[in-house]
Amino acid sequence: MGRIWCRGAAVRYYLLTEQDMRGRWEYGVMVERAGEREEVPAIAPSRNGVQTLLNRMIRGRVTPAAARDVVEDWLSA
């Protein structure tokens, strides 16, 4: 979905999709940087909502170390 440079290394952002047992789609995010990876699957059933979150993460240069905290803050807002 996107890529930025942060402290000399590329940070890559991905939109995750998965189907639950009932056939409904859920969306999550994955952030990778220099061999480090954080996946937060099944955040919400709204693709647009999770894409908006992911775009904010890209603009904020969120790294894998902070990705889960950012998602949790977004969910609690």
Backbone bond lengths (Angstrom), bond angles and torsions (degrees), N, CA, C in turn:
res aa  C-N    CA-C-N  psi(-1)  N-CA   C-N-CA  omega(-1)  CA-C   N-CA-C  phi
1 M - - - 1.445 - - 1.515 111.32 -
2 G 1.337 117.13 -37.56 1.446 118.39 -179.90 1.510 112.05 -164.48
3 R 1.338 114.27 164.75 1.464 120.66 179.12 1.523 108.71 -149.96
4 I 1.315 115.93 138.15 1.456 122.05 174.49 1.526 107.72 -136.60
5 W 1.319 116.12 167.20 1.465 120.89 176.08 1.518 108.43 -105.69
6 C 1.308 115.95 134.48 1.460 121.60 179.66 1.527 108.23 -139.55
7 R 1.305 116.79 115.12 1.462 122.45 179.56 1.526 112.53 53.36
8 G 1.309 115.63 44.49 1.456 121.26 174.36 1.516 116.39 81.05
9 A 1.307 118.32 5.08 1.467 121.13 179.05 1.531 109.59 -130.27
10 A 1.310 115.20 144.99 1.459 120.36 178.22 1.518 110.02 -73.82
11 V 1.320 116.26 135.70 1.460 122.19 172.53 1.513 105.69 -111.39
12 R 1.327 116.67 125.07 1.465 121.97 -177.68 1.524 109.44 -112.04
13 Y 1.320 114.11 141.46 1.467 121.60 -176.48 1.517 108.72 -123.16
14 Y 1.328 116.30 135.36 1.456 121.88 -177.81 1.526 110.66 -131.79
15 L 1.322 115.26 143.75 1.458 122.11 171.22 1.521 106.91 -91.72
16 L 1.313 117.31 123.32 1.463 122.36 178.55 1.522 109.74 -95.76
17 T 1.309 116.50 142.43 1.462 121.10 174.77 1.519 108.49 -129.38
18 E 1.309 115.17 141.28 1.463 120.18 174.59 1.525 109.01 -152.32
19 Q 1.302 114.40 153.67 1.455 120.69 179.84 1.523 108.41 -106.60
20 D 1.337 116.02 131.64 1.464 118.99 179.85 1.527 110.34 -80.87
21 M 1.315 116.38 -177.89 1.464 121.91 -176.33 1.529 112.67 -62.93
22 R 1.314 117.42 -24.40 1.468 121.48 -179.72 1.522 112.78 -92.75
23 G 1.326 117.12 3.06 1.454 121.15 178.29 1.524 114.28 87.52
24 R 1.334 117.32 8.07 1.463 120.77 178.51 1.528 109.65 -87.87
25 W 1.323 115.65 144.98 1.458 120.90 179.97 1.522 110.33 -87.26
26 E 1.317 115.17 140.83 1.461 122.87 175.14 1.529 106.88 -129.25
27 Y 1.326 115.93 150.03 1.459 121.19 -175.01 1.515 110.40 -124.69
28 G 1.316 114.88 145.71 1.451 121.52 179.39 1.517 109.86 -143.93
29 V 1.321 116.01 -170.69 1.459 120.98 -178.99 1.523 110.30 -133.14
30 M 1.327 114.56 155.89 1.461 121.84 172.09 1.523 107.07 -137.40
31 V 1.339 115.56 136.97 1.461 121.75 178.63 1.524 107.24 -126.24
32 E 1.344 116.68 130.90 1.465 122.26 179.56 1.525 110.16 -125.89
33 R 1.327 115.45 142.46 1.462 120.98 174.54 1.524 108.98 -157.33
34 A 1.314 116.52 121.85 1.470 123.31 173.18 1.534 112.79 46.66
35 G 1.314 116.68 50.48 1.458 121.25 177.50 1.520 115.10 82.59
36 E 1.301 117.14 -4.89 1.461 122.09 177.45 1.531 108.04 -98.19
37 R 1.333 117.13 139.81 1.463 120.74 -177.45 1.521 109.93 -142.86
38 E 1.344 114.22 139.75 1.466 119.87 172.60 1.519 107.77 -132.36
39 E 1.328 115.55 124.92 1.462 122.25 176.30 1.520 108.91 -111.92
40 V 1.321 115.39 134.15 1.461 121.09 173.78 1.527 105.33 -127.19
41 P 1.332 117.33 90.76 1.463 120.88 -176.69 1.527 111.93 -81.51
42 A 1.317 114.52 163.01 1.473 122.82 171.03 1.532 113.11 49.94
43 I 1.324 116.14 51.37 1.464 120.81 178.70 1.523 110.40 -72.96
44 A 1.352 116.00 -45.96 1.461 120.15 -174.67 1.526 109.77 -159.68
45 P 1.338 116.86 159.12 1.458 120.45 177.44 1.532 113.07 -82.89
46 S 1.315 118.11 -3.58 1.462 122.13 -178.74 1.525 110.61 -95.64
47 R 1.326 116.18 109.01 1.467 120.25 177.88 1.521 110.47 -60.25
48 N 1.336 117.26 -44.82 1.462 120.70 -179.00 1.520 111.65 -61.62
49 G 1.320 117.13 -41.26 1.457 120.73 179.39 1.514 112.08 -62.39
50 V 1.316 116.85 -45.02 1.458 120.60 -178.58 1.529 110.28 -71.60
51 Q 1.328 117.81 -34.18 1.469 120.21 175.33 1.528 110.64 -64.56
52 T 1.325 117.13 -38.71 1.455 120.86 176.59 1.528 110.16 -62.45
53 L 1.326 116.92 -44.84 1.462 121.26 175.84 1.523 110.32 -58.27
54 L 1.318 117.12 -47.13 1.453 121.48 -178.32 1.531 111.19 -61.84
55 N 1.318 117.54 -40.78 1.466 120.80 177.28 1.527 111.08 -62.28
56 R 1.320 117.22 -39.24 1.468 120.99 176.73 1.525 110.86 -65.83
57 M 1.327 116.43 -38.05 1.462 120.24 178.02 1.528 110.47 -64.38
58 I 1.326 117.11 -39.63 1.466 121.14 177.96 1.526 109.84 -63.72
59 R 1.332 116.86 -49.20 1.474 120.24 179.92 1.523 111.43 -60.65
60 G 1.321 117.45 -35.03 1.457 122.20 -179.47 1.515 114.09 -85.11
61 R 1.335 116.75 -0.95 1.469 122.39 179.88 1.534 111.84 55.16
62 V 1.318 114.97 44.98 1.469 120.68 179.78 1.526 109.22 -69.27
63 T 1.303 116.28 131.10 1.466 122.27 178.86 1.526 109.69 -96.50
64 P 1.331 117.14 167.97 1.463 118.94 178.91 1.528 113.48 -55.94
65 A 1.315 117.49 -34.21 1.466 120.78 -178.47 1.527 112.53 -62.64
66 A 1.326 117.20 -28.99 1.469 121.14 -176.85 1.521 113.45 -105.93
67 A 1.321 117.72 -6.15 1.469 121.23 -172.03 1.531 112.86 -58.24
68 R 1.306 118.18 -47.71 1.467 120.72 -177.05 1.534 110.94 -63.83
69 D 1.319 117.19 -40.76 1.472 120.44 178.19 1.526 111.34 -62.78
70 V 1.326 116.26 -40.81 1.471 120.62 179.49 1.525 109.77 -63.62
71 V 1.327 117.23 -44.48 1.464 121.04 179.24 1.534 110.38 -62.44
72 E 1.326 117.04 -44.64 1.466 120.50 179.96 1.519 111.40 -62.30
73 D 1.331 117.31 -39.74 1.466 120.72 176.38 1.513 110.67 -63.98
74 W 1.322 117.47 -41.52 1.464 122.50 -179.86 1.533 110.10 -63.45
75 L 1.320 117.21 -41.50 1.458 121.27 -179.77 1.529 112.09 -67.45
76 S 1.322 116.84 -33.51 1.459 119.36 -177.61 1.527 113.48 -85.35
77 A 1.324 116.73 -8.18 1.478 120.14 -179.24 1.513 111.96 -77.86
